[in-house]
Structures are given as C-alpha cells and as structure tokens.
C-alpha cells in the first residue's frame, strides 16, 4: 500500500481536488482492489463521506456495472474508478457526469502503470493539451500518415475536440488517469490505419508486427487481425454496424511517457503518438453506442490539419 500512496495522493488531491465537504465513491473490482484501497485511504482522510464499492470484473470494456455501482457513482461528488474493464464509455459514467460528479476512470490499470503514470506534472500536461487543441480545433479535415503505412483522413464536421488533462476540478468533468490526450469523435473517415504500438488483446506489439484496418465512410471494412475481427464481429451480432464505427482520433500529450509498455491506458497518452478507436463514441461527443471501444496506438505519426502539419509534443519536450 505504501508504494501506491504517492500516486493515490496525486489522483485524489491534485487531479480530483477532493474537498472535505464532498462525497467520494471509489469504484473497483476484485482484481484492482489494492489500487482502490489506496485511493480510498487517501479520500477517507479528506472526507468522512467516502465509500469503496467493489464488484466482479466486467466481461468487456464498456460493459455496464451493476446497478448499485451505477447508483453510487451518480450519487457522489467525486468518482474514481480503477477497474479491470473500462467504465469510460458506459451509461453509468455518463449519468454520473450528468448528475454533476467529477469522474476519473482508470481502466485496465496496473500497480506499475498507476505509480508510473501518475508521477507527472498534470498542470504541464494540461498546457500541452491546450496547445494541441488550438492547432486542430478549427480544422474541417485531419489527415494522419505514418511510416508503417497509415494514410487516413477524418471529417470532423460539427464535433468538438476534447481534452483529457487529468485536471478534473469542475462539476460534470471526466478524465482518464493516467491522462494526457486531445481527442475527437469524427463524423466520418476514409483510408487505412496501421497499428504498430499497442492494442488489446495483444498488448505491446512486437517489432515488425502490424495490424491493418481499412475504413470507408466512417466504418471499418477490413481488419487484418483474426482476434480483433472476432471481437468486433461478436459485438456486431448485438448492435450491427455500430460495432464497426470509427469512433475516435486521439493525440497523446503526456511527454512523461517515454516508452510504450503495453498498457493502452498509458500508451495512448504518450506524447508523439496518436490512437484510433473502433466502436462506441457516445460518451465522447459521438452518436454511436456499442459494447466495445478498441484503441490502437500508432507510432511516429504526422498529423495534418487542413493540409498543414501540426506540432506534436514529444519526450524531448519534457
């Protein structure tokens, strides 16, 4: 527990700014209990109105938690959710925000990622998010290329770019922790993207290992990897084409993350990378609901906003 204490202090005090008169719900599961207990220990020192709620791990990322867990989230001023399966793209998280809760989700968090990813200056991360967002906010089209063969264009339309800064001080705000990205749910996309960094269920890809996806009119039409294709096909049995939705384009801004480690939660924040997701985007400004949200991290991208390349934060900026 002592090894987790510093990261828990950063999360509760700096990122969420929990105050003594506020209520706090720590939502965790059987596999992430030590992290949940560390967060609860810090929260309970600040407020007498802190609870910890534990449940069996969800079946998939984006699975809804049990109703009593959702009720605890919606009834709290502050929610921290270190869970095996992500609650970021769930109705429970959305409804908690709509009720005014400040929410930080820590999906798939491990003790190593918790201690490493929260050893950062989140005010600096917030400034880098603002810089990137200013470069892309007014663009109608974003194009991404990579040496691995990515060439894909995103139509942004009326969708808003959002920032995941880790600073969650206002009612209704939400962030992942560890944090550091600027992201959007594009209205449409066309082209090819090649994941050569990290993607579930593989984790960190080996040198030379690449996962190729073809996209047409905002839908993924070809997936080179058998395991990921089966996951998407399984979701499509439930929700149809929504499972193939090109859900997200994200730009990493956390320059403290210098190496990919195989954790999507941490690696998608690495400065100088981008990530592209398939499936649900209803919780991030889109209109598609699906039981999956699969992020793939791409190395060495060049990002163009209406034809002009933008400056991406990298580890050399740290």
N, C-alpha and C positions, 0 to 999 in steps of 0.2 A: 504493500500500500504506500509506503514511503517513497518508492520510485515513481509512483503515479501522482504524488501530491503536487509537484510543481505544475504539471500540465493541467491538473484539475483546477488549481488556483487561477491559471491563465484563462481557462474556459469560463469559469463561474464569475470571476471578479472583473477581468479585463474585457472579455468578449461579450458576456451577457450583462455585466454590471448589475448583478442581483443586489437588491436593497432589502433592508431588514423588515420593511412592512409588506413585502411582496411574498406571494406563494410560489413554490418551485416544485415541479414534478420531474423526477429523474426516471426515464423510461428505458429499461434494459431487458435483456433476456438471459437465459441460463448460461450462454457461452460468453457473455460480456459482463458478467456480474462484478468482477474486480474493478473495472473502469466505472461502472455505475456506482459502486460503493464509494470509490474515491471522490466522485463528483458529489454524491450525497453528503459525505463527511464535510466537505467544504461548504456546501449550501446550508447544511444544518447549523453551521457555526455563524452564519449570517442571519438566517431567519428561522423562527420557530415553526413556520408553516411550510416545511419541506417534506416531501414523501418520495419513496422509491417504489416503482411498480415494475415487477418482473413477470415475463411470460415466456412460453416456449418459442424458439426462433421461428419466424415466418417461413413459408415454403419458398417464396421467391422475393426478389427485390421489388418493392411496390405492393406487396400483399398488405391488406388492411390488418391492423392489430385487433385483438379482441375488443368488444365494445367497452368494457370497463376501463381499458387502457386509453381508448379514444376519449372517453369522458374525463379521465384525469388530465389529459392533455388540454382539452377545451376549457377546463376549469382553472387552469393555472396561469399565473402572470408570466412565468418563465418555464420553458421546457428544454431539457437536454436529453437526447435520445441516442445513447451508444448501443447499437443493435447489430446483430449479425446480418440481417436483411434490411435494406433501406426503407425508412419511413418517409423519405424526402418527397416522393411522388405518390402520396396517399391522400385520400379524402380526410383522414384523421388529422394529418398535419395541416392541410389547407383550412379545415374548420377551426383548428386551434388558433391559427393566424387570424382568421376572420373574427374570432371571439376576442382578439386583442393580445394573444400570447406572443411573447418573443421566443422563437424556437431555433434551436441548434440541433441538427441531426448529425450523427457520427456513424454513417452506415459502413458495416464491414470493418469497423475499427479494430485494430490490434493494440496490444500494450506498447509495442515498438513504435507503431505509427502515431499513437496517442502522445507519447513522450517526445518523439522527433518532430512531428508536425505542429505541435503547439509551442515549440521552442522558437518563436518568431515574434517579430515586431509587427503587430497587426495594424497599427496606425500607418506604418510604411506600406504595408500591403494594400490598405485602403487607398492610399495616394496613387499607387501604381494602377489600381483598378480604374480610378478616375481618369488617368492619362490615356489608358487604352480605350475606355468608353468614349472619350472625347474624339478619338480618331475614327471610330466606326459609327457613331450614333446617327449621323445624317445620311449614311450611305444607303442607296437603294439595293446595291448588289455587293456581296462579299465573295471573293474568289480565293480558294486555297490550293496551293500546289506544294508538293514535297518531292524530294529526290527518289522516294520509293515508288512514285507513280501517281500520286493523288493529283487530280485536277477536277475540282468541283466548284460550282457556282451556286450561291444561295440568294434567293429573292427574299428580302427582309419584309417588304410590304409595310404594314402598319404596326408590326410587332416591335416591342420595346426591348432594348438591351438592358440587362440586369447585371448587378454586381454582387458577387459573393465575397465580401470583405472580411468576414469574421467578426465585425463590429455590429452587434445586434442590441442596440440601445433604445429603439423606438418600438412602441406597441405595434404588433402585427408584422414585424420584420422576421425574416428567416434566413439562416445561413447553414451551410455545411461547416463542419470543423473536422480536420484542418481546412482552412479556407484559402481563397486567392484565385478568383476567376471572374471574367466578364463573359456573359452568355446570352443567347437569344434562341427563341424557337422560331425558325424561319418559316415563312408561308409556303415556300417551295424550294426545291433543289434539284439540280441535274448534274450528272458527271460520275466520277469514280473517286472513292477514297480508299486508301490502303493503310491499315493499322499496322504499325511496326513497333509499338511501345508496349502498352498493357491493355488487356481486355479479358473480362470474365468469359468462360471459366478457366482460361489458360493462365491468367496472371501475367507476369513479365514474359514477353515473347523472346525466344532465343535469337541470336544473331542470324539474320537471313530469313527468319520466319515472318511471313506477312499474311494478313487477312484482307481480302479484296471484296469491296462492296460496290455494286452498280446501282445508281439512283436515277429515277426518271419521274418527273412531275411530282417530286416530294415523296415518292415511295421507293423503298429498296426493292430492286427487281432481281438481284443476284447476290448470293452470299457464298464465298468460296469455302468457308469452313463448315464441316458437317455438324459439329456440336452446336454452334451458334445458330445455324439454319434450323436445326431441330427445335431449339428453344423458341425461335420466332414462329415456326410453324405450329408449335403447340399453343402459343398464345393466340395465333390466328384462328385456331379452332373455336376460341371463345369470342373474339372480337373482330374477326375478319381483317380487312386491310389496315386497320388501325395498328396492328402489330408491326407492320412494315413502314410505319410513318418515320420520316427523317425528322427526329424530334428536337435536336439541339446542336448548335455550334457553340463551343466554348473556347476561350483563350486563357491559358494559365498565366497567373501574375505573381505567384509566390516564388521569389528568387532564392529563398532559403532552401527550397527543394532542389538539390543539385544533381541527384541521380534518381532514376526510376527504380522502384523497389518491388513492383508487382501488386501494389495496392491501388485500385482505381481511385479510391477516395483521396489518396495523397498524390498520386502521379498526375491526375488530371489538373492539379493546381500548379504543377511545375512551370516556372517561367520559361518561355521559349517553346512551349508545346501548344497544340490545340487538341480538342477532343470533339468527337461527333457521336451522337447517340441515336438509337433506334427505339421507337415505341412511344411511351406516354410523354406528353408535354403539357398536360392540363394544369399542372402545378407551377409552370414556369412561363406562363403567358400564351400558351397554345390552346388548342381546342380538342385535342385528341386524347382520349382515355384508353389506356391499355395496361395489362397486368405486368408489363416489362418496361425497363428503361436501361438499355445496354450501351455503356460508354466505351469507346475505343480511343486510345491516346496515340497521336501521330507526332513523330519526331521531326525536327528541322523544317517546320512549315514556313512558307512565305504567304502572307495574308495581304490581299489587295482590297481596298475599299473604293469602289467605283473606279477601279483601274490604277489607283495609287497605292504602292506598298506602304504598310504601316510599321512603326517601330514596336517590336515585341520586347518585353522585359526578359532578361536572361540572368543566369547566375553571376555573370561578370558585373551586373549592376548592384550586387549585394554590398 
